[in-house]
Amino acid sequence: MEQREQRGGERRMPRPERETREGLEDLLRRFRRELNESGQLRDHRRKRFFVSKGESMREKQRKAERRRRHREVRMQQRDVKGRG
């Protein structure tokens, strides 16, 4: 899918054209897929509420800590399986 740009760098809503002999269900499915691939829905949900810089930094730190702990647990499980 090509990324269509508008003035100001904003992305446009995907507009799939109805192909010949294509049912509405197929058109809707294709539209949802294009919308999902474009990432617009994800961005909209993320930007729905204001998040301060401090709050976003704390969230990033929490996620990084969780990733680190998860990796540690996986490494320990891998070591246990290797010894057994």
HUCOR-V107752 format. One record per pair of residues at least 12 apart in sequence whose C-alpha atoms are under 8 Angstrom apart, sorted by sequence separation. I is the first residue (numbers start at 1). J is the second residue. D is the distance in Angstrom with one decimal. If there is no record, write none. Layout:
i = [I	I]
j = [J	J]
d = [D	D]
This chain:
i = [16	16	15	14	14	14	13	14	13	11	1	3]
j = [30	31	31	31	34	35	35	38	40	40	34	38]
d = [7.3	6.1	7.2	6.9	6.4	6.1	7.4	7.9	7.9	7.6	7.6	7.5]
